Structure formats: structure tokens, C-alpha cells
């Protein structure tokens, strides 16, 4: 069933939104703003501290922690700016104007941040888990690693995530039909296949993998603790 639309006096077409849809958008936008601010405020200070103190930058563990925090910070910034953007659109009465998926992607930088940082954050969590697994499984070998190992690892992950971003941009650039509301959730700024089969799936796979890999880490730590006693 198609969404009811109406012509505006300025020639634009918008969704004929119900009061419930307007309330839901306002509530979601407020949650986005608050959640994003909290995530950013909790994440970026960690990055700043590691960057400012050479003694921390010299330690591979802190480099990885900082990279993970930066990924979460980017995600938080995306939520924060997205929430503010939606609230401003509502205040101007333009939130339900119909635009294309490509417009949602290219004209709203927060969606570009979402597409990049969403999977990046969970991939970095998996990287941290693997790093902890190596540290507990081969402590002597891990001790020989320098911060170059961490910088290369982090750099590879951050560089890799540019590829799906470019693929998303290419796929979405073909979606030029104005059938999405201008408040533009990230699912509206990508193709359906990309959103379901990469954006969501990679987050689920990496999150589950992180949890599963922490099981042998926890077992190994418990064994080491028992031997120490």
C-alpha cells in the first residue's frame, strides 16, 4: 500500500504524515541526539588522551583502544548530527518532503558517517577481541610486537571500510526516484540489499564472533589465574 502524499504550495511533494508518525519521528530524533552526544562524549576523550600522551601511543594496546573509541565516536557523532538534522527539518516543516535514496546519501553527511562507522565499530571490536586472544594465547610473542603492529592493523581496518562505502555510494547513485521522506534514516540512504546483506549482517556477524572469541579468552584467563594461585 502506497504512502499518501500531497502537493505543497512550493511545488514539492511530501508524505501526508499522521500525528503518530510525527510523534515517532520527534521521539526518535531526540533519542538519536541524546544517545549520540553520550557516545561521542564517552569516546572522543579516550582518543584525545592517547593522542596527547606519547607514552600511551607507544603501547599497542592503547592504540587499538583509541581506534575502537574513535570508531564509536564517529558513530555517536552520526547519531548526534542525524538527530539534530531531523529536529531542524521538523521545525522547518520539511521532514516529510519526498527525496531519492541518492539524495538521502549524498546530501546528508551523517548517513555517510553511518555507512562508514557502523560496521567499522563492530569490526574494531572483533579486532580487539582477536588481539586479546593473541595476547593471552602467545604472551611472549605478543610482547615482542610494537605499536607498529597496532597502527598497521588499525590502518588496514579503517582503509578496508572505505571500499564498502564506495560500493554503497555507487549502488545508491542509481536510486534517483523521489520516494523517501527527507528525514532520511540510514536504511533510506542505501539500497535495500546493501542495508540488509552488508550493513546489518556484518554488524551481527562481527558482534557474535567477538562474543564467541571471548569464551576461549575467558577460559585461558581463568586457567592462568588458577595456576597463579
DODRENGU-407714 format. One record per residue (C-alpha): residue number from 1; residue in one letter; x, y, z. Coordinates in steps of 0.1 Angstrom, whole numbers, plus 5000, padded with zeros to 4 digits. Layout:
N
<NUM; "A"; <X; Y; Z>> ...
This chain:
229
<1; "X"; <5000; 5000; 5000>> <2; "X"; <5015; 5033; 4989>> <3; "X"; <5020; 5062; 5014>> <4; "X"; <4995; 5091; 5009>> <5; "X"; <5012; 5122; 4995>> <6; "X"; <5002; 5158; 4989>> <7; "X"; <5014; 5187; 4968>> <8; "X"; <5028; 5217; 4987>> <9; "X"; <5023; 5253; 4977>> <10; "X"; <5060; 5255; 4968>> <11; "X"; <5056; 5227; 4942>> <12; "X"; <5073; 5200; 4964>> <13; "X"; <5056; 5167; 4972>> <14; "X"; <5055; 5154; 5008>> <15; "X"; <5041; 5125; 5027>> <16; "X"; <5008; 5131; 5043>> <17; "X"; <5021; 5122; 5078>> <18; "X"; <4998; 5112; 5106>> <19; "X"; <5002; 5127; 5141>> <20; "X"; <5016; 5093; 5152>> <21; "X"; <5043; 5094; 5125>> <22; "X"; <5052; 5130; 5135>> <23; "X"; <5055; 5120; 5172>> <24; "X"; <5075; 5089; 5164>> <25; "X"; <5100; 5109; 5143>> <26; "X"; <5103; 5136; 5171>> <27; "X"; <5109; 5109; 5197>> <28; "X"; <5134; 5090; 5176>> <29; "X"; <5152; 5123; 5167>> <30; "X"; <5155; 5132; 5204>> <31; "X"; <5168; 5097; 5213>> <32; "X"; <5194; 5100; 5184>> <33; "X"; <5206; 5133; 5197>> <34; "X"; <5209; 5123; 5233>> <35; "X"; <5224; 5089; 5225>> <36; "X"; <5248; 5103; 5200>> <37; "X"; <5260; 5130; 5224>> <38; "X"; <5266; 5105; 5252>> <39; "X"; <5285; 5081; 5229>> <40; "X"; <5307; 5109; 5215>> <41; "X"; <5314; 5124; 5249>> <42; "X"; <5325; 5090; 5262>> <43; "X"; <5345; 5080; 5232>> <44; "X"; <5365; 5110; 5219>> <45; "X"; <5382; 5119; 5253>> <46; "X"; <5398; 5085; 5252>> <47; "X"; <5412; 5092; 5217>> <48; "X"; <5424; 5126; 5228>> <49; "X"; <5442; 5113; 5258>> <50; "X"; <5460; 5086; 5238>> <51; "X"; <5470; 5111; 5211>> <52; "X"; <5483; 5136; 5236>> <53; "X"; <5505; 5113; 5256>> <54; "X"; <5534; 5097; 5238>> <55; "X"; <5538; 5070; 5264>> <56; "X"; <5503; 5058; 5256>> <57; "X"; <5508; 5060; 5219>> <58; "X"; <5538; 5038; 5223>> <59; "X"; <5517; 5009; 5236>> <60; "X"; <5499; 4988; 5211>> <61; "X"; <5470; 4981; 5234>> <62; "X"; <5462; 5018; 5238>> <63; "X"; <5465; 5024; 5200>> <64; "X"; <5438; 4997; 5194>> <65; "X"; <5416; 5010; 5222>> <66; "X"; <5419; 5045; 5208>> <67; "X"; <5410; 5033; 5173>> <68; "X"; <5379; 5015; 5187>> <69; "X"; <5369; 5046; 5207>> <70; "X"; <5373; 5067; 5176>> <71; "X"; <5350; 5044; 5156>> <72; "X"; <5324; 5046; 5183>> <73; "X"; <5329; 5083; 5185>> <74; "X"; <5322; 5086; 5147>> <75; "X"; <5291; 5065; 5152>> <76; "X"; <5280; 5088; 5181>> <77; "X"; <5286; 5119; 5160>> <78; "X"; <5265; 5104; 5132>> <79; "X"; <5236; 5098; 5157>> <80; "X"; <5240; 5133; 5172>> <81; "X"; <5241; 5152; 5139>> <82; "X"; <5213; 5130; 5125>> <83; "X"; <5190; 5137; 5154>> <84; "X"; <5197; 5174; 5152>> <85; "X"; <5192; 5174; 5114>> <86; "X"; <5158; 5157; 5118>> <87; "X"; <5146; 5180; 5145>> <88; "X"; <5156; 5210; 5124>> <89; "X"; <5138; 5196; 5094>> <90; "X"; <5107; 5191; 5115>> <91; "X"; <5109; 5227; 5129>> <92; "X"; <5110; 5240; 5093>> <93; "X"; <5082; 5217; 5082>> <94; "X"; <5104; 5199; 5056>> <95; "X"; <5109; 5165; 5073>> <96; "X"; <5084; 5147; 5051>> <97; "X"; <5093; 5161; 5017>> <98; "X"; <5100; 5133; 4993>> <99; "X"; <5136; 5128; 4981>> <100; "X"; <5155; 5100; 4965>> <101; "X"; <5178; 5074; 4982>> <102; "X"; <5207; 5091; 4965>> <103; "X"; <5197; 5125; 4979>> <104; "X"; <5195; 5108; 5014>> <105; "X"; <5230; 5095; 5009>> <106; "X"; <5249; 5124; 4993>> <107; "X"; <5231; 5154; 5009>> <108; "X"; <5231; 5141; 5045>> <109; "X"; <5268; 5136; 5056>> <110; "X"; <5256; 5119; 5088>> <111; "X"; <5244; 5090; 5066>> <112; "X"; <5278; 5087; 5050>> <113; "X"; <5292; 5086; 5086>> <114; "X"; <5266; 5059; 5095>> <115; "X"; <5276; 5037; 5065>> <116; "X"; <5313; 5040; 5073>> <117; "X"; <5313; 5039; 5111>> <118; "X"; <5285; 5015; 5118>> <119; "X"; <5303; 4983; 5105>> <120; "X"; <5337; 4999; 5114>> <121; "X"; <5329; 4999; 5151>> <122; "X"; <5319; 4963; 5153>> <123; "X"; <5348; 4952; 5131>> <124; "X"; <5372; 4971; 5155>> <125; "X"; <5355; 4953; 5185>> <126; "X"; <5363; 4920; 5167>> <127; "X"; <5399; 4932; 5161>> <128; "X"; <5402; 4940; 5198>> <129; "X"; <5389; 4905; 5207>> <130; "X"; <5414; 4888; 5184>> <131; "X"; <5442; 4910; 5198>> <132; "X"; <5433; 4899; 5234>> <133; "X"; <5432; 4863; 5222>> <134; "X"; <5467; 4865; 5207>> <135; "X"; <5479; 4882; 5239>> <136; "X"; <5466; 4855; 5262>> <137; "X"; <5475; 4826; 5239>> <138; "X"; <5510; 4836; 5229>> <139; "X"; <5521; 4862; 5255>> <140; "X"; <5558; 4860; 5248>> <141; "X"; <5553; 4865; 5210>> <142; "X"; <5527; 4892; 5217>> <143; "X"; <5552; 4911; 5240>> <144; "X"; <5576; 4914; 5210>> <145; "X"; <5550; 4933; 5190>> <146; "X"; <5555; 4970; 5188>> <147; "X"; <5529; 4998; 5183>> <148; "X"; <5536; 4995; 5145>> <149; "X"; <5517; 4962; 5146>> <150; "X"; <5487; 4981; 5161>> <151; "X"; <5489; 5010; 5137>> <152; "X"; <5491; 4987; 5107>> <153; "X"; <5462; 4966; 5120>> <154; "X"; <5440; 4996; 5126>> <155; "X"; <5450; 5013; 5094>> <156; "X"; <5441; 4982; 5074>> <157; "X"; <5406; 4980; 5091>> <158; "X"; <5399; 5017; 5085>> <159; "X"; <5411; 5016; 5049>> <160; "X"; <5391; 4984; 5042>> <161; "X"; <5358; 5001; 5053>> <162; "X"; <5363; 5027; 5026>> <163; "X"; <5356; 5000; 5000>> <164; "X"; <5321; 4992; 5012>> <165; "X"; <5314; 5029; 5015>> <166; "X"; <5323; 5035; 4978>> <167; "X"; <5303; 5004; 4968>> <168; "X"; <5273; 5018; 4987>> <169; "X"; <5277; 5052; 4970>> <170; "X"; <5278; 5035; 4936>> <171; "X"; <5248; 5014; 4942>> <172; "X"; <5228; 5042; 4957>> <173; "X"; <5237; 5066; 4929>> <174; "X"; <5213; 5047; 4907>> <175; "X"; <5184; 5052; 4930>> <176; "X"; <5170; 5086; 4918>> <177; "X"; <5133; 5082; 4924>> <178; "X"; <5119; 5107; 4950>> <179; "X"; <5100; 5083; 4972>> <180; "X"; <5117; 5086; 5006>> <181; "X"; <5110; 5113; 5033>> <182; "X"; <5137; 5139; 5038>> <183; "X"; <5144; 5129; 5074>> <184; "X"; <5164; 5100; 5058>> <185; "X"; <5171; 5071; 5081>> <186; "X"; <5203; 5053; 5070>> <187; "X"; <5181; 5025; 5056>> <188; "X"; <5167; 5051; 5032>> <189; "X"; <5201; 5062; 5021>> <190; "X"; <5213; 5028; 5009>> <191; "X"; <5199; 5002; 4987>> <192; "X"; <5178; 4975; 5004>> <193; "X"; <5202; 4948; 4996>> <194; "X"; <5232; 4967; 5008>> <195; "X"; <5215; 4976; 5041>> <196; "X"; <5203; 4940; 5048>> <197; "X"; <5232; 4920; 5034>> <198; "X"; <5262; 4941; 5044>> <199; "X"; <5254; 4969; 5068>> <200; "X"; <5233; 4948; 5092>> <201; "X"; <5248; 4914; 5085>> <202; "X"; <5284; 4924; 5090>> <203; "X"; <5275; 4941; 5124>> <204; "X"; <5257; 4909; 5135>> <205; "X"; <5285; 4886; 5124>> <206; "X"; <5313; 4906; 5139>> <207; "X"; <5294; 4912; 5172>> <208; "X"; <5286; 4875; 5176>> <209; "X"; <5321; 4865; 5166>> <210; "X"; <5335; 4888; 5193>> <211; "X"; <5313; 4872; 5219>> <212; "X"; <5323; 4837; 5209>> <213; "X"; <5360; 4845; 5207>> <214; "X"; <5359; 4859; 5242>> <215; "X"; <5349; 4825; 5255>> <216; "X"; <5384; 4809; 5250>> <217; "X"; <5399; 4842; 5262>> <218; "X"; <5379; 4839; 5295>> <219; "X"; <5388; 4802; 5298>> <220; "X"; <5425; 4809; 5293>> <221; "X"; <5425; 4838; 5318>> <222; "X"; <5407; 4815; 5344>> <223; "X"; <5434; 4788; 5339>> <224; "X"; <5462; 4813; 5343>> <225; "X"; <5446; 4827; 5374>> <226; "X"; <5442; 4792; 5389>> <227; "X"; <5479; 4784; 5382>> <228; "X"; <5489; 4817; 5397>> <229; "X"; <5471; 4807; 5429>> 
